[in-house]
Amino acid sequence: MRQVKGEQRVRRELLPGQSVELLKELHLVGRDGALHADSLRKLKQVNHLVQLLEPALRDVLERHPEPVLVDAGAGNAYLGFVLYELFLRQHASGIIYSVESKADLVERGRERAARLGYDRMRFLHAPIGEAPRELPERVHMVIALHACDTATDDALLLALRHDADHIAVVPCCQAEVAAQLKENRHAAPQPWPLLWSHAIHRREMGAHLTNVIRALALQSRGYQVTVTELTGWEHSLKNELILARKVHREHRGASAELETLLETTGVRPKLIRELSG
């Protein structure tokens, strides 16, 4: 991928309201003021995701006087900082919580937010599954970008338990269901086991099945679900985005479909185990 040099050319790569100053702070724009190949790719990915999230963000900000967003498994919190600049900085009271299990990344995020004056960013040092005790009772939107394996389930559980209006997750490294398919390879009736008899197919089928189950679980609990591809992430197999919006209390049809799928395949991913417990 090319690099972009020159102030005017760099600014053409930005979203409306996005500043070069923040991107320098995030080390996406170099000291020479240029967007180099790797940084340009990262910026395009983040900005594409932001555009997909914008309708949900606008809905939350318009309907709630004190909106609460959670970035679960935030890492360096690039997404959180971009969302704060574009959507929350001008809002009177919106807060975004970045949840991250690595202490050094949490401290780095706190220092960066202090330098930028982003005083409504909160950084929690905790695994996603342990974060709820530090969060407000009501959360309006939960985002999880590449939370690995069952950490995505933890993010979904966090959203469901805090009655989130909107959920957006990009799943990652989904190994749990593939392991269950291997261990219980004859649990499903023929010819289903043929779909995961080889390791590479089991890995792919496990990831696909995991996300289908997640989507159905959200639908069964009253969410309207859209699953789409993150264009511009073609170098990665982890480019599936699950978007969910709460529209009613429950959906019995989706619940029945989910139960049939679980019985047929013989898998019980963490999300289902926790919701059933």
Residue pairs with C-beta under 8 A, 6 or more apart in sequence:
1 37
1 40
1 41
2 37
2 40
3 34
3 35
3 36
3 37
3 40
4 10
4 13
4 34
4 35
4 40
5 32
5 33
5 34
5 35
6 33
6 34
7 20
7 33
10 20
10 29
10 33
10 34
10 35
11 20
13 35
13 40
13 43
13 44
14 20
14 23
14 47
15 47
15 50
15 51
15 86
17 85
17 86
18 47
18 82
18 85
18 86
19 85
20 29
20 33
22 81
22 82
22 85
22 116
23 29
23 35
23 43
24 30
24 31
25 81
25 112
25 115
25 116
26 76
26 78
26 81
26 112
27 39
28 35
28 39
28 42
28 43
28 78
29 35
29 39
30 36
30 39
35 43
41 232
42 78
44 232
45 230
45 232
45 233
46 78
46 79
46 82
47 82
48 230
48 231
48 232
49 79
49 145
49 170
49 230
49 241
50 79
50 82
50 83
50 86
52 168
52 228
52 230
52 241
52 243
53 83
53 143
53 168
56 141
56 165
56 166
56 168
56 243
56 245
57 69
57 83
57 87
57 141
57 166
58 87
59 165
59 166
59 245
60 67
60 69
60 140
60 141
60 165
60 166
61 67
61 87
61 88
61 91
61 94
63 165
64 140
64 165
65 92
65 93
66 93
66 94
66 95
67 88
67 91
67 93
67 94
67 95
67 140
67 141
68 94
68 95
68 96
68 97
68 135
68 136
68 138
68 139
68 140
68 141
69 83
69 88
69 94
69 95
69 96
69 97
69 139
69 140
69 141
69 142
69 143
70 96
70 97
70 99
70 131
70 135
70 139
70 141
70 142
70 143
70 158
70 159
70 162
70 164
71 77
71 79
71 80
71 83
71 96
71 97
71 98
71 99
71 143
71 144
71 145
72 99
72 128
72 131
72 142
72 143
72 144
72 147
72 151
72 154
72 155
72 158
73 99
73 100
73 101
73 128
73 144
73 145
73 146
73 147
73 148
73 151
73 155
74 80
74 98
74 99
74 100
74 105
74 109
74 123
75 100
75 102
75 105
75 145
75 146
76 105
76 108
76 109
77 98
77 100
77 105
77 109
77 112
77 121
77 123
79 143
79 145
80 96
80 98
80 109
80 121
81 112
81 113
81 116
81 118
81 121
83 96
84 96
84 118
84 120
84 121
85 118
87 94
88 94
88 95
88 96
88 120
89 118
93 120
94 120
95 120
95 121
95 122
96 120
96 121
96 122
97 122
97 123
97 124
97 131
97 134
97 135
98 106
98 109
98 121
98 122
98 123
98 124
99 124
99 126
99 128
99 131
100 106
100 109
100 123
100 124
100 125
101 125
101 126
101 127
101 128
103 125
106 123
106 124
106 125
107 123
109 121
109 123
110 123
113 119
113 121
113 123
124 131
124 134
124 135
126 134
127 151
127 154
128 144
128 147
128 151
128 154
128 155
128 158
129 151
129 154
129 157
129 158
131 158
132 158
132 161
132 162
135 158
135 162
136 162
137 162
138 162
138 163
139 158
139 159
139 162
139 163
139 164
140 164
140 165
140 166
141 164
141 165
141 166
141 167
141 168
142 155
142 156
142 158
142 159
142 162
142 164
142 166
142 167
142 168
142 169
143 167
143 168
143 169
144 151
144 152
144 155
144 156
144 168
144 169
144 170
145 169
145 170
146 170
146 171
146 172
146 238
147 154
147 155
147 169
147 171
147 172
148 172
148 173
149 172
149 173
149 174
149 175
149 176
150 176
150 269
150 270
151 172
152 169
152 171
152 172
152 174
152 214
153 214
153 269
153 270
153 271
153 274
154 270
155 167
155 169
156 167
156 169
156 214
156 217
156 218
156 271
157 271
157 274
157 275
158 164
159 167
160 218
160 221
160 275
163 246
164 246
165 245
165 246
166 243
166 244
166 245
166 246
167 218
167 223
167 242
167 243
167 244
167 245
168 241
168 242
168 243
168 244
169 214
169 241
169 242
170 230
170 238
170 239
170 240
170 241
170 242
171 207
171 210
171 211
171 214
171 238
171 240
171 242
172 238
173 238
174 206
174 207
174 210
174 211
175 203
175 206
176 206
176 210
176 269
176 270
177 206
177 207
177 209
177 210
177 213
177 267
177 269
178 196
178 202
178 203
178 205
178 206
178 207
179 206
180 206
180 266
180 267
180 268
180 269
181 196
181 202
181 205
181 206
181 209
181 265
181 267
182 196
182 202
184 266
184 267
185 193
185 196
185 197
186 193
187 265
187 266
188 264
188 265
188 266
189 264
192 264
192 265
195 201
195 205
196 202
196 205
196 206
209 265
209 267
210 269
211 227
211 240
211 242
212 261
213 258
213 261
213 262
213 267
213 269
213 271
213 272
214 242
214 269
214 271
215 225
215 227
215 242
215 244
216 254
216 257
216 258
216 261
217 258
217 271
217 272
217 275
218 225
218 242
218 244
219 225
219 251
219 254
219 258
220 250
220 251
220 252
220 254
220 255
220 258
221 250
221 251
222 246
222 247
222 248
222 249
222 250
222 251
223 244
223 245
223 246
223 247
224 244
224 245
224 246
224 247
225 242
225 243
225 244
226 242
226 243
226 244
227 240
227 241
227 242
227 243
228 240
228 241
228 243
229 239
229 240
229 241
230 239
230 240
230 241
233 239
262 268
262 272
